[in-house]
Amino acid sequence: MTRTERNKRASAIRCPKVRGAQALAHLPAAAAGDTAFRIFCTPELSHHRTRDHHRLTERARFHLRHARWERVATIEGDVRTYVFEPDEPARGTVLLVHGWTSEAAFMTAFIEPLRRSGLRVVAFDFPAHGHSPGRRTNLAQCARAMLGVAEHYGPIDAAVAHSFGGFVSLLVAEGGPPLPRAHPIGRFVLLACPNRLGDVTRNFSEQLGLSAEAQRVYEHHLERVGHRPVATFSSAELLGNLRAPALIIHGSHDREVPFRNAEEIAEACPTSRLVAFDGLGHRMILYAPPVVRAVMKELAPASGLQEEAPARRRAQPSPSGREMNASA
């Protein structure tokens, strides 16, 4: 861990739980909404980060040791990238896109199989994540940063995106507000991707005990930076407009992003295919060998890696009433 990372860690406040929710509940609506927005845009404050997050991160970064580490200049500042070249001339480029509060190191299970199949694999850390600088960021800034990465390494034949990274990847391919332009992405693999941003914001508001007025203030900030209404922002709409080939992979036991999200996204686009896995949660889906094989079957069918029998095309939705968590 670098000195900068140690200083950031030491100075960080923790994501408010019950005590924090009570404090925000007693603030005027405008102040509570402003504070909620700042918390929402600070990845290190997420209550989904476990106490051993830094230990797990250091362990995961071990798998980046063979990458070519580069910094790519984007309109949101420099972004750290990790490039894995195949042994022969690359037959295409795959971009790995991590989720909120995560980083590229947690996507490494897909790297070596894709690289061995002849694909160049590029992973990167969003602003304020991993080795990329900054402490605060938001969906719009992450999308503009990814656009810069995609243009630097493009053309991009496929994006393998987890959770919040799915939102960002679809937005980059669509190119609407808040982006200045689109960058084509040939096909998508969406892992545990949420559908509606409104579900995420409502759950976050409930976690902090925001009033309806404070929630409107908080969401107004998101709409200000995103240049589109929260209520209309959905992965299903983005993918439906793109009509790009997409493999949607979701765990039937995902408590953070319920399985219904995958069904809604798949139903919106006839060029998508949904594969469900029993027993996998929101994060273990990144490490399960059957998931890696399903991704390889989609992106490198000649590799010989096949999807395991336990994978089903459909699974029973997660128990009703479980809301999506904010750090999706």
C-alpha positions as a printed NumPy array, in Angstrom:
array([[  0.   ,   0.   ,   0.   ],
       [  1.402,   3.399,  -0.989],
       [  1.745,   6.342,   1.404],
       [ -1.079,   8.134,  -0.448],
       [ -3.366,   5.136,  -0.03 ],
       [ -2.503,   4.886,   3.67 ],
       [ -3.263,   8.566,   4.164],
       [ -6.573,   8.282,   2.335],
       [ -7.51 ,   5.274,   4.403],
       [ -6.571,   6.922,   7.687],
       [ -8.512,  10.119,   6.944],
       [-11.637,   8.425,   5.592],
       [-14.866,   8.593,   7.531],
       [-16.965,   5.462,   7.49 ],
       [-20.221,   5.033,   5.687],
       [-22.987,   6.018,   8.102],
       [-25.189,   3.269,   9.399],
       [-27.915,   3.771,  12.001],
       [-26.194,   6.715,  13.705],
       [-25.476,   8.386,  10.376],
       [-29.013,   7.822,   9.168],
       [-30.36 ,   9.493,  12.3  ],
       [-28.018,  12.444,  11.779],
       [-29.154,  12.967,   8.182],
       [-32.784,  12.605,   9.189],
       [-32.418,  15.647,  11.458],
       [-30.801,  17.832,   8.809],
       [-32.808,  20.169,   6.566],
       [-33.783,  18.357,   3.364],
       [-31.348,  20.324,   1.185],
       [-28.397,  19.648,   3.488],
       [-29.324,  15.967,   3.867],
       [-29.614,  15.534,   0.1  ],
       [-26.292,  17.284,  -0.504],
       [-24.57 ,  15.093,   2.09 ],
       [-26.126,  11.919,   0.689],
       [-24.847,  12.801,  -2.778],
       [-21.298,  13.3  ,  -1.474],
       [-21.431,   9.96 ,   0.351],
       [-22.855,   8.206,  -2.702],
       [-20.009,   9.51 ,  -4.858],
       [-17.248,   8.396,  -2.454],
       [-16.512,   4.709,  -3.106],
       [-14.451,   4.186,   0.039],
       [-17.491,   5.093,   2.17 ],
       [-19.641,   2.286,   0.822],
       [-21.126,   0.127,   3.561],
       [-20.583,  -2.857,   1.265],
       [-16.845,  -2.73 ,   1.806],
       [-15.929,  -5.399,   4.307],
       [-13.455,  -4.848,   7.12 ],
       [-10.875,  -6.928,   5.257],
       [-11.356,  -5.056,   1.983],
       [ -7.752,  -3.821,   1.836],
       [ -6.361,  -7.284,   2.56 ],
       [ -8.509,  -8.818,  -0.166],
       [ -7.472,  -6.065,  -2.555],
       [ -3.772,  -6.612,  -2.   ],
       [ -4.249, -10.343,  -2.573],
       [ -6.216,  -9.736,  -5.787],
       [ -3.617,  -7.32 ,  -7.154],
       [ -1.079, -10.142,  -7.186],
       [ -2.758, -11.346, -10.386],
       [ -1.954,  -8.093, -12.166],
       [  1.8  ,  -8.622, -11.892],
       [  2.189,  -9.851, -15.483],
       [  0.216,  -6.989, -17.008],
       [  1.677,  -4.036, -18.834],
       [  0.74 ,  -1.199, -16.503],
       [ -0.101,   2.031, -18.282],
       [ -1.755,   5.361, -17.548],
       [ -4.258,   6.68 , -20.054],
       [ -5.108,  10.379, -20.107],
       [ -8.874,  10.997, -20.211],
       [-11.031,  14.079, -19.741],
       [-11.56 ,  12.837, -16.173],
       [ -7.826,  12.61 , -15.498],
       [ -5.362,   9.762, -15.766],
       [ -6.73 ,   6.244, -15.494],
       [ -4.634,   3.205, -14.583],
       [ -4.885,   0.382, -17.124],
       [ -3.557,  -3.191, -17.23 ],
       [ -2.896,  -4.76 , -20.625],
       [ -2.471,  -8.482, -21.249],
       [ -1.275,  -9.352, -24.74 ],
       [ -1.773, -12.792, -26.312],
       [  1.205, -14.836, -27.485],
       [  0.245, -14.357, -31.133],
       [ -1.069, -11.221, -32.867],
       [ -4.338, -10.302, -31.17 ],
       [ -7.547, -11.218, -32.943],
       [ -9.494,  -8.618, -30.959],
       [ -9.674,  -6.615, -27.737],
       [-11.83 ,  -7.28 , -24.675],
       [-12.362,  -4.615, -22.029],
       [-12.931,  -5.737, -18.423],
       [-15.085,  -3.29 , -16.458],
       [-15.331,  -3.594, -12.674],
       [-18.136,  -2.491, -10.365],
       [-18.575,   0.291,  -7.836],
       [-16.118,   0.199,  -4.892],
       [-14.237,  -2.586,  -6.707],
       [-11.245,  -2.451,  -9.057],
       [ -9.667,  -4.242, -12.005],
       [ -7.883,  -6.735,  -9.756],
       [-11.198,  -8.41 ,  -8.921],
       [-11.858,  -9.204, -12.608],
       [ -8.691, -11.24 , -13.138],
       [-10.312, -14.696, -13.306],
       [-11.273, -13.927, -16.909],
       [ -7.913, -12.606, -18.051],
       [ -5.774, -15.666, -18.713],
       [ -8.439, -17.753, -20.505],
       [ -9.258, -14.807, -22.777],
       [ -5.596, -14.029, -23.395],
       [ -4.808, -17.645, -24.263],
       [ -7.661, -17.627, -26.772],
       [ -5.843, -14.909, -28.716],
       [ -7.599, -11.831, -27.364],
       [ -5.911,  -8.752, -25.993],
       [ -7.386,  -8.073, -22.554],
       [ -7.508,  -4.568, -21.121],
       [ -8.617,  -3.946, -17.549],
       [ -8.715,  -0.552, -15.854],
       [ -9.585,   1.206, -12.614],
       [-12.355,   3.789, -12.638],
       [-11.515,   7.211, -11.175],
       [-11.313,   7.043,  -7.363],
       [-10.947,   3.253,  -7.578],
       [ -7.905,   1.017,  -7.362],
       [ -4.724,   2.722,  -8.571],
       [ -6.539,   5.528, -10.395],
       [ -6.342,   8.856,  -8.555],
       [ -9.168,  10.653,  -6.817],
       [-11.496,  10.077,  -3.902],
       [-14.888,  10.992,  -5.345],
       [-16.47 ,  10.092,  -8.654],
       [-19.857,   9.403, -10.203],
       [-21.501,   7.529, -13.063],
       [-20.9  ,  10.329, -15.557],
       [-17.216,  10.682, -14.71 ],
       [-16.69 ,   6.921, -14.846],
       [-18.369,   6.781, -18.249],
       [-16.212,   9.588, -19.636],
       [-13.096,   7.902, -18.256],
       [-14.073,   4.579, -19.846],
       [-14.734,   6.367, -23.139],
       [-11.141,   7.608, -23.065],
       [ -9.837,   4.106, -22.35 ],
       [-11.967,   2.58 , -25.121],
       [-10.777,   5.15 , -27.654],
       [ -7.153,   4.606, -26.627],
       [ -7.26 ,   0.808, -27.033],
       [-10.092,   0.451, -29.537],
       [-11.707,  -0.953, -31.48 ],
       [-13.352,  -2.827, -28.604],
       [-14.773,  -6.174, -29.658],
       [-16.409,  -6.973, -26.321],
       [-16.882,  -5.669, -22.793],
       [-17.144,  -7.976, -19.787],
       [-18.738,  -5.803, -17.132],
       [-19.747,  -6.45 , -13.54 ],
       [-22.623,  -4.693, -11.784],
       [-22.239,  -0.88 , -11.967],
       [-19.697,  -1.466, -14.741],
       [-22.557,  -2.719, -16.901],
       [-24.326,   0.641, -16.562],
       [-21.144,   2.415, -17.604],
       [-20.343,   0.115, -20.537],
       [-23.816,   0.439, -22.046],
       [-23.694,   4.201, -21.638],
       [-20.332,   4.41 , -23.415],
       [-21.658,   2.373, -26.338],
       [-24.833,   4.484, -26.544],
       [-22.971,   7.792, -26.329],
       [-25.872,   9.917, -25.093],
       [-25.692,  12.459, -22.268],
       [-23.451,  12.942, -20.36 ],
       [-20.977,  11.706, -22.987],
       [-19.72 ,  13.785, -25.911],
       [-19.878,  10.788, -28.261],
       [-20.232,   7.02 , -28.379],
       [-17.595,   4.341, -28.786],
       [-18.866,   1.132, -30.429],
       [-18.592,  -2.094, -28.435],
       [-19.136,  -5.263, -30.434],
       [-20.866,  -7.351, -27.765],
       [-21.481,  -7.386, -24.035],
       [-21.194,  -9.82 , -21.171],
       [-23.147,  -8.337, -18.261],
       [-22.436,  -9.943, -14.89 ],
       [-24.938,  -9.229, -12.09 ],
       [-25.903,  -5.965, -13.758],
       [-28.623,  -3.801, -12.183],
       [-31.417,  -2.59 , -14.416],
       [-32.88 ,   0.634, -13.022],
       [-30.729,   3.344, -11.48 ],
       [-33.833,   4.456,  -9.597],
       [-33.803,   1.202,  -7.611],
       [-30.231,   1.898,  -6.567],
       [-30.952,   5.457,  -5.463],
       [-34.114,   4.509,  -3.561],
       [-32.309,   1.797,  -1.655],
       [-29.461,   4.158,  -0.812],
       [-31.954,   6.729,   0.446],
       [-33.573,   4.108,   2.664],
       [-30.185,   3.135,   4.075],
       [-29.618,   6.744,   5.139],
       [-33.177,   7.402,   6.26 ],
       [-33.687,  10.3  ,   3.839],
       [-37.013,  12.021,   3.62 ],
       [-38.786,  12.134,   0.27 ],
       [-37.718,  15.758,  -0.168],
       [-34.088,  14.982,   0.69 ],
       [-34.117,  12.096,  -1.772],
       [-35.312,  14.454,  -4.497],
       [-32.402,  16.786,  -3.725],
       [-29.933,  13.892,  -3.838],
       [-31.345,  12.541,  -7.116],
       [-31.358,  16.054,  -8.59 ],
       [-27.585,  16.122,  -8.13 ],
       [-27.308,  12.816, -10.016],
       [-29.47 ,  14.176, -12.817],
       [-27.396,  17.35 , -12.938],
       [-24.142,  15.446, -13.545],
       [-25.775,  12.744, -15.668],
       [-27.914,  15.006, -17.871],
       [-30.791,  12.532, -17.86 ],
       [-33.611,  11.662, -15.423],
       [-32.849,   8.981, -12.855],
       [-36.297,   7.47 , -13.445],
       [-35.57 ,   6.777, -17.115],
       [-32.027,   5.451, -16.768],
       [-32.037,   1.694, -17.196],
       [-29.785,  -0.991, -18.599],
       [-32.756,  -2.531, -20.402],
       [-33.419,   0.701, -22.285],
       [-29.763,   1.208, -23.168],
       [-29.266,  -2.358, -24.394],
       [-32.6  ,  -2.33 , -26.203],
       [-31.553,   0.78 , -28.114],
       [-28.132,  -0.663, -28.936],
       [-29.494,  -4.054, -30.01 ],
       [-26.001,  -5.475, -29.596],
       [-25.374,  -9.152, -28.804],
       [-25.305,  -9.609, -25.04 ],
       [-24.787, -12.503, -22.664],
       [-26.46 , -11.735, -19.343],
       [-25.146, -13.803, -16.433],
       [-26.739, -13.596, -13.01 ],
       [-26.738, -15.597,  -9.81 ],
       [-30.162, -16.708,  -8.657],
       [-29.1  , -16.017,  -5.05 ],
       [-27.826, -12.481,  -5.63 ],
       [-29.183, -10.489,  -2.69 ],
       [-27.716,  -7.168,  -3.797],
       [-29.047,  -7.129,  -7.35 ],
       [-32.061,  -9.489,  -7.436],
       [-32.431, -11.866, -10.346],
       [-35.435,  -9.99 , -11.713],
       [-32.993,  -7.338, -12.959],
       [-31.427,  -9.834, -15.354],
       [-34.835, -10.948, -16.596],
       [-35.915,  -7.382, -17.282],
       [-32.738,  -6.594, -19.196],
       [-32.938,  -9.778, -21.252],
       [-36.589,  -9.231, -22.142],
       [-35.791,  -5.777, -23.507],
       [-33.365,  -6.988, -26.152],
       [-33.986,  -9.886, -28.556],
       [-30.257, -10.194, -29.228],
       [-29.521, -11.035, -25.576],
       [-29.211, -14.416, -23.897],
       [-29.72 , -15.025, -20.192],
       [-27.77 , -17.658, -18.27 ],
       [-28.491, -18.178, -14.574],
       [-26.357, -19.931, -11.986],
       [-27.753, -21.335,  -8.786],
       [-26.034, -20.555,  -5.51 ],
       [-23.917, -17.616,  -6.7  ],
       [-24.105, -14.207,  -5.062],
       [-23.154, -10.773,  -6.3  ],
       [-19.374, -11.146,  -5.932],
       [-18.71 , -14.872,  -6.153],
       [-20.008, -14.73 ,  -9.72 ],
       [-16.604, -13.235, -10.622],
       [-14.689, -16.289,  -9.446],
       [-16.878, -19.291, -10.262],
       [-15.285, -21.56 , -12.918],
       [-18.672, -22.234, -14.611],
       [-19.107, -18.502, -15.133],
       [-15.653, -18.198, -16.682],
       [-16.514, -21.077, -19.011],
       [-19.787, -19.42 , -20.001],
       [-17.943, -16.196, -20.81 ],
       [-15.379, -18.095, -22.857],
       [-18.088, -19.912, -24.762],
       [-19.516, -16.52 , -25.69 ],
       [-16.29 , -14.744, -26.607],
       [-14.018, -17.584, -27.683],
       [-16.187, -20.555, -28.69 ],
       [-13.241, -22.298, -30.342],
       [-11.321, -22.38 , -27.042],
       [-12.882, -25.691, -26.004],
       [-14.146, -24.327, -22.678],
       [-17.778, -25.279, -22.269],
       [-20.501, -24.141, -19.962],
       [-21.16 , -26.567, -17.099],
       [-24.39 , -28.502, -16.868],
       [-25.618, -26.815, -13.633],
       [-25.981, -23.527, -15.49 ],
       [-29.603, -22.948, -16.451],
       [-31.152, -20.601, -18.95 ],
       [-33.581, -19.422, -16.31 ],
       [-33.667, -19.531, -12.558],
       [-36.211, -18.698,  -9.904],
       [-36.01 , -15.038,  -8.908],
       [-34.544, -14.071,  -5.588],
       [-37.11 , -13.857,  -2.772],
       [-39.312, -10.809,  -3.232],
       [-38.861,  -7.752,  -1.083],
       [-35.063,  -7.713,  -1.217],
       [-33.945,  -4.384,  -2.551],
       [-30.828,  -3.674,  -4.541],
       [-27.954,  -2.271,  -2.51 ],
       [-26.331,   1.051,  -3.275],
       [-22.888,  -0.258,  -4.147],
       [-24.086,  -2.343,  -7.082]])
